[in-house]
Amino acid sequence: MGKVVLVTGAARHLGGRFVRRVQRDPEVDRVVAVDAVAPTHDLGGADFVRADIRQPAIAKVLAEYDVDTVVHMDVTGTALGAGGRTSVKETNVIGTMQLLGACQKSPRIQRLVVKSSTSVYGSAPRDPAVFTETTPPKSLPSGGFAKDAVEVEGYVRGFARRRPDVAVCVLRFANILGPRVDSPLAEYLSLPVMPTVFGYDPRLQFVHEDDVIDVLEVAAHEPRRATLNSGTFNVAGDGVLLLSQCARRLGRPTVPVLLPAVTWVGSALRTVGVTDFSPEQIRLLTHGRVVSTVQMRETLGFAPRFSTAETFADFARSRGPGLLPPETLAGAVDRVAARLDQKEPT
C-alpha cells in the first residue's frame, strides 16, 4: 500500500501545484487536498476535502483517509478571498495548533513537512552577514506574518519532541517569486514607483516558485536515510540582489523616503489596498536578509534550478515593462553617481 499524503492550503496557487505534482510520485497511493475554500484550479486526481484546519474536524480527516504524510502549506502572509489579517493569523497559528494536535493523536503519521519563512530571523541593523539555521535573530519579529512563522515553528518543535517517531522537516523559504506568485513583496515590486528607505540598499534573496514545489517533493519523499529530510533548512536561490538592482531590472523608478516617514507611507498604501507594507516588510527593505543554504544542499540534497537573479528575471518578465526601459534607468543612475563622485573632494 502506497503513501497517503495530505496537503493543506490546496486552494492557493502553490498548494494546488504541489497537489498535482505529488500525485506523480509512484510511492504515493492517494493525495488528500484540504482547504477552507474550494479551489478554482484543477487538483488532478486528488480527493478534495473542504475543511478549516482551525477546527478539530481536521483530526477526522486524518483518520478517515489513513494519512501518513502531512505537507502543511497553509502558512502564508496573504489572505485568500475576502479574509483579512485576523483570518490569516488564525489560520497560520490556530490552524497549525489544531493540525499538530490531530497529528499527535494519529498513530499513522510518519512524516510532517511545514512551509515556513526566513522572515523568522527578522531584519535588524546589526544582523550577521549570513544567517544559518542555528543563528539566533538579533531582534525577533514583532508582528505580521514573520511573527506567525516564529510561533508556528515553536509549535512544530514541540510536536517533534512529543512525537520523536515522526520525521519533521521545516523549510524556511526566502522571498518566493515567480510569474504567478501573490505576496506582499511581489505587490511592492509591482508598484509603478517604488518607495525605498533613504540611505539603505538592502541585500535580498529569492526562491523561484518552481523550486518551491521541487524541494517540497524532496522533503515529502521517503529518503534513503531517515535523517536526510528531518530538521530545518533554509531554501533560497544562489546569490543576492540589491534592492536598487531590482528596481533597475524592473524599469521602475524609486522614491527614497526618510525612515521616520516610511511608516506613514506604508499606512497610506494599505489604505488604498495597494500592498501590505507591514513593519516587518519595512525592516526587510531597510536592512535586508541573506541566509546560508549549505544544509539545503549537503543534508537535504537539493539544488535549486534558479538563482536569485534568474528568479527575479522570470518575475520581472511576468510583470511587463516599467515606466522606464531598464537600460535607460540604469544609465541615468550611473550618470548621477558619476557626477556625485566628481564633486567629492579629493
N, C-alpha and C positions, 0 to 999 in steps of 0.2 A: 504494500500500500504506500502510495506517494505522500508527500508532504501536503498539508493544508495550511495555506498562507492567508492571514487576514491583514488587510491594508486599510488604515484609517485615512480620512481626508481624500477619499476617492473622487469626490465631486470637483476637486481642484485639478488644474491642468497637469501638474507634476504627478499628483496621485493617480489620475487616470492613465497617464503614460506608463507609470510603473506597474499598474494593474495589468495592462496589456502586455508589458514586457515579461513579467514573471510567469505568465502563462506558458511561455515558450520553454521554460526550464523543464527538461524531461523528468526531473526528480519531483516536480510539483504535480499533484493529482487534482487539486482544487484551489481556487482563489476566491476569497470572500471579500468583497469591496464594501466598505462601511462609510456612511456619511449621514449627516442630519438632513441634507437636502438631496434631491435626485440630481444626478449628473446630467449635463447637456451633451456630453461626449460619449462615444462608444466605449464599452468596457469589455468587448470581446465576449468570451465565454464565461466570464466571472459571474458569481452569484452576488447581486447587489442587495444589501440589507440596509434599509433606511432606519438608522438608529443614531441617537445622540449619545456620544461617549460620556457626556456629563451625567448620564442616568445609569443606575445599577443594572438596567436591562442588558448592557453590553456583556455581562457575565453569562447570560443565557445564550447569546450568540456564540461565544467561545465554546460553550458546552454542546450546543445543538450541532455545530459543524465539526466538532473534534479538532479544533485549531491547535497546531503545534508550533507555528511560527507567526509572530506578530511584527508587522512593519508599521510603526507609528509615525505617519507623515502629517497628522493634523496638528502640527505645532507651527504657527505662522504669525506674521505680523500684519496681515491684511484681512479685512472682513470679506465674507462671501455673501453676495447679495446685499440685503438691507441691514445686515448686522453691523454694530458699531464696535468701538474699542472694548466696551464691557463684555460683549459677547465673545470677542476674540480672546480676551484674558481668561474668561471662564472655560472656554474650550481648551486653551493651552494648559491651564493649571488644574482646574477641577476635572476636566476631561481626562488628563493624564493620570490624576489620582485614582479616578474610577477605573480606568483601563488597567492600571497596575494592580489595583485591588482584585480585579477579576482574574488577571494573570496569576497572581499569587495563589489564588484558591484553585486554579486549574492544574491538575496533575499532568495534563497532556502538553503543556507549554514547554518547549525546549529551547526556543531562540526568540530574542527580542531585539529589534533594531529601532533606534529612535533618531529622528531627524532633529538636529539641534543647530546651533549657530556659533560662529566665532565671536559674536557680539557678547558672549558670556565673559570675555576678557575685558570688556569696557574699552574706553579710549581716554587716555589721560596724558598730560604733558610729559610726565617722567616715565612713560611706558618703556619697556625694553624694545630694542630694535626689532626683535622677532620673538613671538610667543611660541612656546612649546606647550604640549598638552598638560604639563605639570607646573607651568608658570602661574603663580597666583596673580590675580589682577591688582593693579595699584589702587583702583577705585571701582568697587562693584557697581554695576548699572543700577540706577535709582528708579527706573520706571520703563514703561513701554515693553516692546517685545523682548528686548535684551534681558530685562528683569524676569519676564516669564520664562525665558530659556534657562536662566540660573535656577529658578525654582523647579522647573521640570527636571533638570539634571540632578538636583538634590533628591527628588523623589525616586528617580531611576537608580541612584546609588543605594538608597535604602532598600529598594526592591532586590537589587543584586546581592545585598548582604543577607536578606531573608530567604532568597532562592538561589543559593550558590550553584545549584544544578542546572540553572538556565544560563545559556550563553547570551550575554548582554553586550550590544555594540552601540555606541553613541557616535554619531557622525556630526562633527562641528563644521558646517559649511561656511565658507567665505560668502561674500555677496553673490547671490545667484543671478546670472543674467542670461539672456537668450532672446530669440525672436518673439516668444510668446509669454515671457515671464512678467507677472504683475506683482510689483513690490514697491515699497516707498522709495527705495533708491532708484529703481527704474523710472518711476514717475518724476523724480527730481531731475534725472539725467535727460528726461524728455521735455523739460521746460524750454521754451524758446530762448529765454535768457536765464542763466543760472546764477543765483546769488551765492557768493562764497564768503568765507571769513577773511577779512583783511589781514594780510601778513602771514597767512598759513597756506601751505600747499601739501595736503596730506597724501601719504602713500596708501594705495588701495590695492586689494586683491579681488579677483573674480573667479567664479567657477561656472562653467557652461552647464546649461540645463541638461544637455545630453550626458555629460559626465556625472551629473547628479543621479540620473537613472542607472548608469553603468555601475557606480560604486554601491548604490543601494542593492543591486542584484548580487554583487560580490559579497556584501555583508550578510545578506539573507541566505546565501547558498551554504550548503554543508561544506566546511573546509576540510582539507586533508588532515590538519591537526586542530584539535578543539580550541586552542588558544588563538588561532590566527584571526578570527573575526570577533574576538571579545576584547572590550576595552573602549577607550575614547580616542578618536582620530580627527585631526584637522584635515579638511578637504579643500584644496584650492589649486588653481592653475599656476604653473610656473611663472615667476617674475612678478613685477609690480608696475603700476602706473600712477603717476601723479595726477591729482585732480585737474591741474592745468592741461596736462596731456589729453585727458578725457575730453575736456571742453574743445580743444583744438580739433580732435579727431571727429567730434560731432558737428563741428562748424557752428558752435553756439557761443556767443559772447558771454562773458561773466561780469557780474556786478559785485565788486568787493564791498562788504558791509562790515562796519566796526563790530567787534564781538558783543558789546552791550546791546546793540540793536538787532542782533540775529534772532533773538527770541521773539521780538516783535514781528519780524519778517515771517518767521515760522507760524505765528498765530494768524497773520493775515492770509498766508497760503492755505492754512487749514480751514479758515472761514469760507473761502471761495471754493473749497473742495479740490484744490489742485494737487496737493500731495501731503503726506503725513510727515511734516517737518518736526519730528519729535526731538526732545532734548538729547536723546541718545544718538540720533542721526546727526544732530548738530556737532556733537563731540567727535563722531566719526569723520565728519567733513572738516573738522578743525585739526585733530591730531592723527587721524588715520589709524590703520592697524595692519600688521603683517604677521603671519603665522608660519611656523615650520611645518612641512609636510613629509618629513623624513619617515615618521611612523606609518603614514599612509602608504608609502612606497615599500618600506622594508618589512613591515609587520603585516599590514593588510594585503600587500601585494598588488596595489592599484596604482596605475599611472594614467593621469588624465590625458585625453586626446587633444584638449585645447589648453593653450597657455592663457595667462591673464590677458595679454594683448590680443590674442586670437578670439577669445571670448568677447572682449569688448568690441572688436571689429565686426563680429557677427551681429551683436546687439545694435551697433551703430547703423549697419546696413538696413536693419529692420525698421529703424525709426525714420529713415529718409533724410534728405538734406536739411541742414540747419539754415539759419538766417544768412550765414556767410559760408562760402566754399572753404573747406578746411585748409587748403593751401594758402588762400588769401589771408585767413585769420592767423595762421602760423607765421606768415611773412610779416604781417603787421606787428605781431607781438615781438618778433625778433628785431624788427627795426626800432621799436620803442626801447627794448632792452639795450640795443647797441648805443642809442643816444644817451641813455642814462649812464652807461659805462664811460662814455666820452666826457660827461660832465663831472664825474667823480674826481676829486683832487688826487694828484699823483704824489 
